[in-house]
Amino acid sequence: MKSWWQKSLMIAVAVLTLGAISPNHMIWENLLDDKAPSNSQAAAGNEKQYTYDFLDPSELYYSSQSVLDTVHKAAEEQAYVKFGSRIGPVIQDEFQTSILPNIQQAINDHLAGLDPDKQRLLAISERPSGDHAEKIFHVYNSETNKDLIRFHVRTEKKPQEGYFFNFHYHVAEDNFQQHIALGDIYWSKNTPPKWLS
């Protein structure tokens, strides 16, 4: 009788899953196995011991470097969102070698000294400005929603040279007044497309 139920169950599952679970699956092999475990095997199965390592979540997820690494990655992602598909491929190499390391260094310089509890509250804005606006992203305190650093890029036309992208940032310490230069990337003598395009 037991064998009949096992075969019926196998057929029912195969029909209901439209053959997604095949009869050769390991479950079916265990069901069809007529050998009952011996007493010594059953006893050995009951003696399994499990060891769990408990980690402090603050050590695992919120080390100072891991928070800053997360901000670095998000900064790079937001920059490429800002560049869009028309500007990004043209300036990508120079951005990676000249500008991005400066952005990461500015983040480290201004945020690495923060208290670890304040670092955990760091967030990065996710909507770069389009058209001709400057905003790439802002790093802010997610609890107070106050900006700590604002990273911007401005399109500048230099006479006889053409268009450049001027990357810079502002900090909260001086109420975002001073432009701190990160570097320039040359575009061409032609007007660049709008951001996010």
C-alpha positions in Angstrom: 0.0 0.0 0.0 2.9 2.4 0.9 4.4 1.9 -2.6 1.1 2.7 -4.2 0.8 6.0 -2.3 4.4 7.0 -3.2 3.8 6.3 -6.9 0.5 8.2 -6.8 2.2 11.2 -5.2 4.9 11.1 -7.7 2.5 11.2 -10.6 0.3 13.9 -9.0 3.3 16.2 -8.5 4.6 15.6 -12.0 1.1 16.4 -13.5 0.6 19.5 -11.2 4.0 20.9 -11.9 3.8 20.1 -15.6 7.0 18.1 -15.4 9.1 20.8 -13.7 10.0 18.3 -11.0 11.1 15.1 -12.6 10.8 11.7 -11.0 14.6 11.3 -10.9 14.8 14.1 -8.3 16.5 13.3 -5.1 13.3 13.6 -3.1 11.7 10.8 -5.1 14.7 8.6 -4.6 14.4 9.0 -0.8 10.7 8.3 -0.9 11.2 5.1 -3.0 14.0 3.9 -0.9 12.5 0.8 0.9 15.4 0.6 3.3 14.6 1.8 6.8 17.5 3.3 8.7 19.0 1.1 11.3 18.9 2.0 14.9 22.6 3.1 14.9 22.0 5.4 11.9 18.9 7.0 13.6 20.8 7.5 16.8 23.7 9.1 14.9 21.2 11.5 13.2 19.9 12.6 16.5 23.4 13.4 17.8 24.2 16.2 15.3 25.4 19.3 16.9 25.2 22.8 15.4 27.5 25.6 16.2 26.5 29.2 15.5 28.9 32.1 15.4 27.2 35.2 16.7 28.5 38.5 15.2 27.9 42.0 16.4 25.9 43.5 13.5 27.6 46.9 14.1 31.0 45.3 13.4 29.7 43.4 10.4 27.9 46.1 8.5 29.0 49.5 9.8 32.7 49.7 9.9 33.9 53.2 9.0 35.6 52.0 5.8 32.5 50.0 4.7 30.3 53.1 5.1 32.7 55.2 3.1 33.1 52.5 0.4 29.3 52.4 0.1 29.3 56.2 -0.4 32.1 55.9 -3.0 30.1 53.4 -5.0 26.9 55.4 -4.8 28.8 58.6 -5.8 30.1 56.9 -8.9 26.7 55.5 -9.9 25.1 58.9 -9.5 27.8 60.6 -11.6 27.0 58.2 -14.5 23.3 58.8 -14.1 24.0 62.5 -14.4 26.2 62.1 -17.5 23.5 60.1 -19.3 24.2 58.0 -22.4 25.4 60.9 -24.5 28.1 62.5 -22.3 29.1 59.4 -20.2 30.8 57.3 -22.8 32.8 60.3 -24.1 34.2 61.4 -20.7 34.2 58.1 -18.9 37.9 57.3 -19.0 39.1 60.7 -18.0 36.4 60.8 -15.2 37.6 57.5 -13.8 41.3 58.5 -13.8 41.1 62.2 -12.9 37.9 63.2 -11.2 36.5 60.1 -9.4 39.6 59.6 -7.2 39.3 63.3 -6.2 35.7 62.8 -5.3 36.5 59.8 -3.2 39.4 61.7 -1.5 37.0 64.6 -0.7 34.5 62.2 0.8 37.3 60.6 2.9 38.7 64.0 4.0 35.4 65.3 5.2 33.5 62.2 6.4 36.1 59.8 7.8 36.5 61.9 10.9 32.8 61.7 11.8 31.7 59.7 14.8 30.8 56.1 13.7 27.2 56.7 14.8 26.9 59.7 12.5 28.6 57.8 9.7 25.8 55.2 9.9 23.3 58.0 9.1 25.1 59.1 5.9 23.0 58.9 2.7 23.5 60.1 -0.8 20.9 61.9 -2.9 19.6 59.9 -5.8 18.3 62.5 -8.3 21.0 64.4 -10.2 19.8 67.5 -11.9 19.2 67.5 -15.6 19.3 70.2 -18.3 22.2 72.6 -17.4 21.8 72.4 -13.6 25.0 71.6 -11.6 23.9 69.0 -8.9 25.5 65.5 -9.3 24.7 64.3 -5.7 24.7 65.5 -2.1 25.9 63.5 0.9 23.6 64.2 3.8 22.6 63.1 7.3 19.5 60.9 6.9 18.2 61.7 10.3 18.3 65.5 10.0 18.2 65.7 6.2 21.0 68.3 6.3 23.6 68.3 3.5 27.2 67.7 4.5 28.8 67.9 1.1 27.4 68.9 -2.3 29.1 67.6 -5.5 28.5 69.6 -8.6 29.6 69.9 -12.2 29.3 73.1 -14.2 29.6 73.5 -18.0 32.0 76.3 -18.8 32.9 77.9 -22.2 36.5 79.1 -22.4 37.2 81.5 -25.2 39.2 80.0 -28.1 39.3 76.6 -26.3 35.8 75.3 -26.1 33.6 73.7 -23.5 34.8 72.1 -20.3 33.1 70.3 -17.4 34.2 71.8 -14.1 33.8 69.4 -11.2 33.7 70.9 -7.8 32.1 70.5 -4.3 30.9 72.6 -1.4 30.9 71.8 2.3 28.6 72.6 5.1 31.4 74.1 7.3 31.4 77.4 5.2 27.6 77.2 4.4 28.4 75.9 0.9 30.0 79.2 -0.2 33.4 78.1 -1.4 33.9 76.2 -4.7 36.5 73.5 -4.0 37.9 72.3 -7.4 38.1 68.6 -8.3 39.2 69.1 -11.9 38.1 69.8 -15.4 37.3 67.6 -18.4 37.4 69.0 -21.9 34.4 68.4 -24.0 34.9 70.0 -27.4 34.2 73.3 -29.2 30.7 72.1 -29.8 27.9 72.7 -27.2 27.6 69.6 -25.0 24.2 67.9 -24.7 22.0 68.4 -21.6 22.7 66.4 -18.5 20.7 63.1 -18.1 20.3 62.9 -21.9 
